[in-house]
Amino acid sequence: MTVHFIGAGPGAADLITLRGSRLLASCPVCLYAGSIVAPKLLQHCAPGTKLIDTAPMSLDEIEAEYVAAHQAGHDVSR
């Protein structure tokens, strides 16, 4: 399990790097801060990706999502 931290650049979905887009498309779990991430960026995620908005979550809740992904053997985009 790998956690990939992806920079959103200036925020426009079409300005994300190719690597960032590919990582979003390949990871079965995506944790993102809905308060700062443009919703259009999530369109790079594959259908069926588990999308988790961490904005309202505590650090313990976020950590639990990483642990669950690790136990399932899933890579995570963040």
Buried (B, 14 or more C-beta within 10 A) or exposed (E): EEBBEBEBEEEEBEEBEEEBBBBBEEBBBBBBBBEEBBEEBBEBBEEEBBEBBBEEBEEEEBEEBBEBBBEEEBBBBB
